[in-house]
């Protein structure tokens, strides 16, 4: 391994062998995965006894503190980590490197250029293929969720929420406004849902939008013209009652 062949990615020293296998510096890996502790001097030091124990459990070849480990060993070693540093590494793989490889067929790095997909190790290619299948599965589930309509119970609750909204807008079901305007108010609420979700009937509301639909209905209010009609109906009735009481 020539010194000039060493690359650095986010503080981790590594190099790529001719067979496409990446080797990472064990010391950098141990720090990055959080296998450290604070010594009495106050310095952060690597817990080498734990690292070597993990490597032994993984049947990895014995290596010194400054040695490099193959990426497949690194992946298994990362599984032993349960801390924020390891999660950050997984996020980087999931949200930066893998999406770019899927899109372009290689991983492009500003420091070191392009690593073609065919040059990646078998383990890394398997990891990418597995992740690709998961993403495709997630897409299929998302499509299914988007096309699944609300069920019978949810439709009943939607109707109940609409009824409550209409009654509230009219000032109650026993008001003259409800008697004279409820049909218009019902129509206004339903049309609001149809336009919002681009549907022809309320039963077509997507199941994933059920809670949102309930919230929209609960916060719905009549248009200015409709509210004016409601107020006029109720005010006329109140005036009639006032006249009757005066007589």
C-alpha positions in Angstrom: 0.0 0.0 0.0 1.6 3.2 -1.1 1.2 6.3 1.1 -0.1 8.4 -1.8 -3.0 6.0 -2.4 -4.6 6.9 1.0 -7.8 8.8 0.6 -9.8 10.7 3.3 -13.6 10.8 3.6 -15.0 12.8 6.5 -11.9 12.2 8.5 -11.6 8.5 7.8 -8.5 7.3 6.1 -9.0 4.6 3.5 -7.8 3.1 0.3 -9.3 1.1 -2.5 -7.7 -2.2 -3.6 -7.6 -3.4 -7.1 -10.5 -5.8 -6.5 -12.7 -2.8 -5.5 -12.6 -3.5 -1.7 -12.3 -0.5 0.5 -10.1 -0.6 3.5 -10.6 1.8 6.4 -8.2 2.8 9.2 -9.2 1.0 12.3 -8.4 3.9 14.6 -10.6 6.3 12.6 -13.4 3.7 12.5 -13.3 3.1 16.2 -13.5 6.8 16.9 -16.2 7.4 14.3 -18.4 4.6 15.8 -18.0 5.9 19.3 -15.9 3.1 20.8 -14.2 5.7 23.1 -14.0 6.8 26.7 -12.6 9.7 28.6 -9.3 9.0 30.4 -8.4 10.4 33.7 -6.2 12.9 31.8 -9.4 14.3 30.2 -8.5 13.0 26.7 -10.8 10.9 24.7 -9.2 7.5 24.1 -10.2 4.4 22.1 -11.4 1.4 24.1 -9.1 -1.0 22.3 -10.1 -3.9 24.5 -13.7 -3.6 23.4 -12.7 -3.2 19.7 -10.5 -6.2 19.7 -13.2 -8.2 21.4 -15.7 -7.3 18.7 -13.2 -8.1 16.0 -12.6 -11.5 17.6 -16.3 -12.2 17.8 -16.5 -11.4 14.1 -13.6 -13.7 13.3 -11.7 -10.8 11.7 -8.0 -11.2 11.3 -5.9 -9.8 14.1 -4.6 -6.3 13.4 -2.8 -3.5 15.1 -4.1 -0.2 16.2 -2.9 1.5 13.0 -4.0 -1.2 10.6 -6.8 -1.0 8.0 -9.8 -3.3 8.0 -11.9 -4.3 4.9 -15.2 -2.7 4.5 -17.2 -5.9 5.1 -15.6 -6.0 8.6 -16.4 -2.4 9.1 -20.1 -3.0 8.3 -20.3 -5.8 10.9 -18.4 -3.7 13.4 -20.8 -0.8 12.8 -23.6 -3.2 13.9 -22.0 -3.3 17.3 -22.3 0.4 17.7 -25.5 1.8 19.4 -24.9 5.5 19.5 -25.6 8.7 17.6 -22.3 8.5 15.7 -23.3 5.2 14.2 -26.7 6.5 13.3 -25.2 9.5 11.6 -23.0 7.1 9.5 -26.1 5.2 8.5 -27.9 8.4 7.6 -24.9 9.4 5.4 -25.0 6.1 3.6 -28.8 6.2 3.2 -29.3 9.8 2.2 -26.1 10.8 0.4 -24.0 8.0 -1.1 -26.6 5.3 -2.0 -29.1 7.7 -3.7 -26.3 9.1 -5.9 -25.1 5.6 -6.8 -28.6 4.7 -7.8 -29.0 7.8 -9.9 -25.7 7.8 -11.7 -24.3 4.3 -11.3 -21.3 5.6 -9.2 -20.5 7.5 -6.1 -19.0 10.9 -6.8 -16.9 12.5 -4.2 -15.5 16.1 -4.5 -12.2 15.0 -3.0 -11.5 11.8 -4.9 -13.8 11.7 -7.9 -15.8 8.7 -9.0 -15.9 5.2 -7.7 -17.7 3.1 -10.4 -20.4 0.6 -9.2 -18.5 -2.3 -10.7 -15.4 -1.5 -8.6 -17.4 -1.8 -5.4 -17.0 -4.9 -3.3 -19.5 -7.7 -3.5 -20.7 -6.8 0.1 -21.3 -3.2 -0.9 -23.1 -4.1 -4.1 -25.3 -6.5 -2.1 -26.0 -3.7 0.4 -27.0 -1.3 -2.3 -29.3 -3.9 -4.0 -31.0 -4.7 -0.7 -31.6 -1.0 -0.1 -32.9 -0.5 -3.6 -35.4 -3.3 -3.1 -36.5 -1.7 0.2 -37.0 1.7 -1.5 -39.0 0.1 -4.3 -41.1 -1.7 -1.7 -41.7 1.6 0.1 -42.8 3.2 -3.2 -45.3 0.4 -3.8 -46.7 0.8 -0.2 -46.9 4.6 -0.7 -48.9 4.1 -3.9 -51.2 1.7 -2.2 -51.7 4.1 0.7 -52.5 6.9 -1.7 -55.1 4.9 -3.6 -56.8 3.2 -0.6 -60.0 5.0 0.3 -61.5 5.5 3.8 -63.3 2.5 5.2 -67.0 2.3 6.4 -66.2 3.3 9.9 -64.2 6.3 8.8 -67.0 7.4 6.3 -69.5 7.3 9.2 -67.2 9.6 11.2 -66.7 11.9 8.3 -70.5 12.2 7.9 -70.8 12.9 11.7 -68.2 15.6 11.5 -69.9 17.2 8.6 -73.3 17.1 10.4 -71.6 18.8 13.5 -70.0 21.4 11.3 -73.4 22.3 9.6 -75.2 22.4 12.9 -72.5 24.6 14.4 -72.6 27.0 11.4 -76.4 27.3 11.6 -76.4 27.9 15.4 -77.9 24.5 16.2 -80.3 22.1 14.6 -83.3 23.7 16.1 -82.7 27.1 14.6 -84.6 28.6 11.7 -81.3 29.0 9.9 -80.8 25.2 10.0 -84.3 24.7 8.6 -83.9 27.2 5.9 -80.1 26.9 5.0 -78.9 23.5 6.1 -79.1 22.0 2.6 -76.9 24.8 1.2 -74.5 24.5 4.1 -74.2 20.7 3.6 -73.5 21.2 -0.1 -70.9 23.8 0.7 -69.0 21.5 3.1 -69.1 18.6 0.6 -68.0 20.8 -2.3 -65.1 22.0 -0.1 -63.9 18.4 0.4 -64.4 17.6 -3.3 -62.3 20.5 -4.4 -59.6 20.1 -1.8 -59.0 16.4 -2.6 -60.1 16.5 -6.3 -62.7 13.8 -5.8 -66.3 13.4 -6.8 -67.7 12.0 -3.5 -66.5 12.0 0.1 -66.0 8.3 0.1 -63.1 8.8 -2.2 -61.0 10.6 0.4 -57.7 8.7 0.7 -57.3 6.8 3.9 -54.0 8.4 4.6 -55.8 11.8 4.6 -58.6 10.7 7.0 -57.3 12.6 10.0 -56.5 15.7 7.9 -60.1 15.6 6.5 -61.6 15.5 10.0 -59.5 18.5 10.9 -60.5 20.4 7.8 -64.2 19.8 8.4 -63.9 20.8 12.1 -62.2 24.1 11.1 -64.5 24.8 8.1 -66.6 28.0 8.1 -69.2 29.3 5.6 -68.5 31.8 2.9 -69.5 35.4 3.5 -72.7 35.1 1.5 -73.7 31.9 3.1 -73.0 33.3 6.6 -75.1 36.4 5.8 -78.0 34.2 4.8 -77.7 32.2 8.1 -77.5 35.4 10.2 -80.6 36.8 8.4 -82.6 33.7 9.1 -81.8 33.6 12.7 -82.1 37.4 13.2 -85.6 37.4 11.5 -86.7 34.6 13.9 -85.4 36.5 16.9 -87.2 39.7 15.8 -90.4 37.7 15.5 -90.0 36.4 19.0 -89.3 39.8 20.3 -92.4 41.2 18.7 -94.5 38.3 20.1 -93.1 39.0 23.6 -94.0 42.7 23.3 -97.5 41.9 22.3 
